[in-house]
Amino acid sequence: MTYEQLKNLKPEDFKRACGVSPPTFAEMRHVLQASERRKLKPGRPPKLSLENRLLMALQYWREYRTYFHLGLSWGVDESVVCRTVHQIEQRLLTSQAFHVPGKRRLCAEDTPFDVVVVDAAESPVERPQKNSGATTAGRRSATPIRHRSSSPNGRAKSSVSLLARGESTTSNCSSKAGSLLRKKSNV
């Protein structure tokens, strides 16, 4: 949704869409326009207007969408989205209107605080101990082998057994199937 579509919305809908009120958006646009005019070498003009680039950065900050998805939405490459978001962030932070106060100013005694408590307690996750034999899965070298033998009613029976390293197939078969295999091998 472009800026041209958003600017006709009611102020509360505008704020729901991009996260800032229309006067704040206008102030951000004014700061960015002033920094655009101060450029010494403007270079190639961007594909998106200044308002749409600001809106794209606000969408990134508000929705935490990936650069790839924002690029698909706006019709630009993800590297352009990354570069644009970082440029807008730096320009807004360097201006005095949107400057984040430093640690000294926040720690000053005359700064009033609004306290918000967030319960973010972590719960421990059980993880297996290293070198623990109890967590090791079954033998990895075991290979399933299928054996067929015939029953008295003429139907074929099949059974599956695991063949470990060094064992022959005759030792894993039933006694009848094993004797049949031995007879065939002696003949």
C-alpha beads as a LAMMPS data file, in Angstrom:
LAMMPS data file: protein, C-alpha beads

187 atoms
186 bonds

1 atom types
1 bond types

-500.0 500.0 xlo xhi
-500.0 500.0 ylo yhi
-500.0 500.0 zlo zhi

Masses

1 110.0

Atoms # bond

1 1 1 0.000 0.000 0.000
2 1 1 1.610 3.232 -1.135
3 1 1 1.602 6.609 0.571
4 1 1 -0.845 7.958 -2.004
5 1 1 -3.371 5.333 -0.836
6 1 1 -2.665 5.876 2.876
7 1 1 -2.816 9.666 2.980
8 1 1 -6.592 9.661 2.424
9 1 1 -7.273 7.447 5.461
10 1 1 -8.574 8.705 8.779
11 1 1 -5.761 9.523 11.260
12 1 1 -6.482 6.505 13.475
13 1 1 -6.470 4.179 10.442
14 1 1 -3.258 5.795 9.191
15 1 1 -1.625 5.104 12.547
16 1 1 -2.865 1.490 12.525
17 1 1 -1.398 0.995 9.048
18 1 1 2.100 2.402 9.532
19 1 1 2.579 2.828 13.305
20 1 1 2.877 6.622 13.495
21 1 1 0.330 9.403 13.379
22 1 1 0.065 11.626 10.272
23 1 1 1.737 14.648 11.982
24 1 1 4.699 12.460 13.044
25 1 1 4.933 11.058 9.518
26 1 1 4.917 14.603 8.108
27 1 1 7.700 15.624 10.520
28 1 1 9.760 12.570 9.501
29 1 1 9.203 13.432 5.840
30 1 1 10.315 17.023 6.482
31 1 1 13.562 15.827 8.153
32 1 1 14.289 13.446 5.287
33 1 1 13.558 16.118 2.649
34 1 1 16.010 18.470 4.351
35 1 1 18.716 15.789 4.328
36 1 1 17.971 15.033 0.645
37 1 1 18.539 18.693 -0.237
38 1 1 21.904 18.681 1.560
39 1 1 23.305 15.875 -0.605
40 1 1 26.368 16.962 -2.559
41 1 1 26.158 14.263 -5.227
42 1 1 22.602 13.004 -5.531
43 1 1 23.400 10.173 -7.965
44 1 1 20.761 8.092 -9.657
45 1 1 17.220 8.929 -8.505
46 1 1 15.572 6.180 -6.434
47 1 1 12.711 4.125 -7.858
48 1 1 10.438 4.892 -4.903
49 1 1 9.409 8.328 -3.737
50 1 1 10.662 9.637 -0.393
51 1 1 7.266 9.030 1.239
52 1 1 7.159 5.431 0.005
53 1 1 10.724 4.786 1.197
54 1 1 9.787 6.137 4.636
55 1 1 6.654 4.000 4.642
56 1 1 8.722 0.928 3.696
57 1 1 11.101 1.577 6.615
58 1 1 8.156 2.023 8.991
59 1 1 6.677 -1.252 7.774
60 1 1 9.994 -2.962 8.430
61 1 1 10.199 -1.591 11.978
62 1 1 6.546 -2.266 12.775
63 1 1 5.962 -5.685 11.190
64 1 1 9.485 -7.199 11.289
65 1 1 9.047 -8.531 7.769
66 1 1 12.178 -9.693 5.986
67 1 1 13.900 -7.506 3.411
68 1 1 12.995 -10.109 0.802
69 1 1 9.250 -9.868 1.514
70 1 1 9.307 -6.076 1.639
71 1 1 11.187 -6.047 -1.655
72 1 1 8.493 -8.213 -3.231
73 1 1 5.766 -5.919 -1.899
74 1 1 7.430 -2.733 -3.143
75 1 1 8.918 -4.095 -6.384
76 1 1 12.581 -3.559 -5.465
77 1 1 15.488 -5.826 -4.587
78 1 1 16.117 -6.789 -0.974
79 1 1 19.487 -5.002 -1.028
80 1 1 17.652 -1.782 -1.913
81 1 1 15.293 -2.330 1.034
82 1 1 18.233 -2.919 3.390
83 1 1 20.089 0.164 2.186
84 1 1 16.953 2.327 2.359
85 1 1 16.017 1.240 5.895
86 1 1 19.552 1.925 7.163
87 1 1 19.741 5.320 5.430
88 1 1 16.402 6.473 6.813
89 1 1 17.289 5.224 10.275
90 1 1 20.606 7.106 10.270
91 1 1 19.055 10.311 8.935
92 1 1 16.293 10.283 11.541
93 1 1 18.721 9.532 14.378
94 1 1 21.139 12.304 13.374
95 1 1 18.347 14.870 13.371
96 1 1 17.529 16.511 16.676
97 1 1 13.792 15.820 16.276
98 1 1 14.130 12.020 16.456
99 1 1 17.358 11.684 18.394
100 1 1 17.422 8.980 21.058
101 1 1 18.825 10.373 24.327
102 1 1 22.106 8.941 25.559
103 1 1 22.744 6.992 28.742
104 1 1 23.913 10.030 30.721
105 1 1 20.752 11.948 29.983
106 1 1 18.577 8.977 30.874
107 1 1 20.451 8.495 34.163
108 1 1 20.163 12.163 35.151
109 1 1 18.237 12.822 38.347
110 1 1 15.772 15.265 36.791
111 1 1 14.521 12.768 34.175
112 1 1 11.043 11.463 35.058
113 1 1 10.476 7.765 34.452
114 1 1 7.331 5.906 33.523
115 1 1 7.919 2.417 34.832
116 1 1 6.662 -0.556 32.890
117 1 1 7.304 -4.002 34.340
118 1 1 7.458 -6.915 31.942
119 1 1 7.554 -10.461 33.268
120 1 1 9.957 -12.285 30.993
121 1 1 10.990 -15.151 33.256
122 1 1 12.869 -17.917 31.527
123 1 1 12.029 -21.524 32.126
124 1 1 14.828 -24.077 31.955
125 1 1 14.859 -26.518 29.059
126 1 1 16.025 -30.062 29.705
127 1 1 18.881 -31.012 27.449
128 1 1 20.659 -34.378 27.298
129 1 1 24.038 -34.579 29.000
130 1 1 27.097 -34.884 26.806
131 1 1 28.613 -38.368 26.417
132 1 1 25.529 -39.997 27.860
133 1 1 24.971 -43.549 26.623
134 1 1 21.266 -43.368 27.480
135 1 1 20.601 -40.854 24.705
136 1 1 22.304 -42.816 21.962
137 1 1 19.847 -44.304 19.489
138 1 1 19.996 -47.993 18.494
139 1 1 22.813 -49.498 16.484
140 1 1 23.305 -47.553 13.324
141 1 1 24.925 -50.463 11.497
142 1 1 21.883 -52.726 11.813
143 1 1 20.411 -53.412 8.377
144 1 1 16.881 -54.786 7.948
145 1 1 16.794 -58.029 5.926
146 1 1 13.586 -59.582 4.629
147 1 1 13.271 -63.396 4.658
148 1 1 10.641 -65.366 2.742
149 1 1 9.567 -68.866 3.451
150 1 1 6.549 -70.864 2.321
151 1 1 3.868 -72.154 4.665
152 1 1 1.997 -75.494 4.370
153 1 1 -1.037 -73.764 2.790
154 1 1 1.118 -72.461 -0.101
155 1 1 1.186 -68.797 0.961
156 1 1 4.474 -67.030 1.353
157 1 1 5.401 -65.720 4.810
158 1 1 7.769 -62.835 5.187
159 1 1 9.609 -61.762 8.260
160 1 1 12.048 -58.956 8.900
161 1 1 15.099 -59.344 11.066
162 1 1 18.081 -57.118 11.744
163 1 1 21.465 -58.200 10.521
164 1 1 24.340 -56.855 12.583
165 1 1 27.918 -56.654 11.369
166 1 1 29.718 -59.965 11.089
167 1 1 26.583 -62.123 11.260
168 1 1 25.480 -64.300 8.393
169 1 1 21.943 -64.412 7.087
170 1 1 21.486 -68.065 8.093
171 1 1 21.986 -67.376 11.793
172 1 1 19.066 -64.896 11.811
173 1 1 16.547 -67.093 9.989
174 1 1 14.078 -69.471 11.556
175 1 1 15.253 -73.070 11.892
176 1 1 13.381 -74.311 8.781
177 1 1 14.526 -71.394 6.611
178 1 1 18.075 -71.767 7.936
179 1 1 18.172 -75.449 7.141
180 1 1 16.786 -74.784 3.653
181 1 1 19.517 -72.220 3.011
182 1 1 22.196 -74.595 4.266
183 1 1 20.920 -77.389 2.033
184 1 1 20.929 -75.105 -1.015
185 1 1 24.472 -73.932 -0.300
186 1 1 25.761 -77.545 0.098
187 1 1 24.276 -78.681 -3.200

Bonds

1 1 1 2
2 1 2 3
3 1 3 4
4 1 4 5
5 1 5 6
6 1 6 7
7 1 7 8
8 1 8 9
9 1 9 10
10 1 10 11
11 1 11 12
12 1 12 13
13 1 13 14
14 1 14 15
15 1 15 16
16 1 16 17
17 1 17 18
18 1 18 19
19 1 19 20
20 1 20 21
21 1 21 22
22 1 22 23
23 1 23 24
24 1 24 25
25 1 25 26
26 1 26 27
27 1 27 28
28 1 28 29
29 1 29 30
30 1 30 31
31 1 31 32
32 1 32 33
33 1 33 34
34 1 34 35
35 1 35 36
36 1 36 37
37 1 37 38
38 1 38 39
39 1 39 40
40 1 40 41
41 1 41 42
42 1 42 43
43 1 43 44
44 1 44 45
45 1 45 46
46 1 46 47
47 1 47 48
48 1 48 49
49 1 49 50
50 1 50 51
51 1 51 52
52 1 52 53
53 1 53 54
54 1 54 55
55 1 55 56
56 1 56 57
57 1 57 58
58 1 58 59
59 1 59 60
60 1 60 61
61 1 61 62
62 1 62 63
63 1 63 64
64 1 64 65
65 1 65 66
66 1 66 67
67 1 67 68
68 1 68 69
69 1 69 70
70 1 70 71
71 1 71 72
72 1 72 73
73 1 73 74
74 1 74 75
75 1 75 76
76 1 76 77
77 1 77 78
78 1 78 79
79 1 79 80
80 1 80 81
81 1 81 82
82 1 82 83
83 1 83 84
84 1 84 85
85 1 85 86
86 1 86 87
87 1 87 88
88 1 88 89
89 1 89 90
90 1 90 91
91 1 91 92
92 1 92 93
93 1 93 94
94 1 94 95
95 1 95 96
96 1 96 97
97 1 97 98
98 1 98 99
99 1 99 100
100 1 100 101
101 1 101 102
102 1 102 103
103 1 103 104
104 1 104 105
105 1 105 106
106 1 106 107
107 1 107 108
108 1 108 109
109 1 109 110
110 1 110 111
111 1 111 112
112 1 112 113
113 1 113 114
114 1 114 115
115 1 115 116
116 1 116 117
117 1 117 118
118 1 118 119
119 1 119 120
120 1 120 121
121 1 121 122
122 1 122 123
123 1 123 124
124 1 124 125
125 1 125 126
126 1 126 127
127 1 127 128
128 1 128 129
129 1 129 130
130 1 130 131
131 1 131 132
132 1 132 133
133 1 133 134
134 1 134 135
135 1 135 136
136 1 136 137
137 1 137 138
138 1 138 139
139 1 139 140
140 1 140 141
141 1 141 142
142 1 142 143
143 1 143 144
144 1 144 145
145 1 145 146
146 1 146 147
147 1 147 148
148 1 148 149
149 1 149 150
150 1 150 151
151 1 151 152
152 1 152 153
153 1 153 154
154 1 154 155
155 1 155 156
156 1 156 157
157 1 157 158
158 1 158 159
159 1 159 160
160 1 160 161
161 1 161 162
162 1 162 163
163 1 163 164
164 1 164 165
165 1 165 166
166 1 166 167
167 1 167 168
168 1 168 169
169 1 169 170
170 1 170 171
171 1 171 172
172 1 172 173
173 1 173 174
174 1 174 175
175 1 175 176
176 1 176 177
177 1 177 178
178 1 178 179
179 1 179 180
180 1 180 181
181 1 181 182
182 1 182 183
183 1 183 184
184 1 184 185
185 1 185 186
186 1 186 187
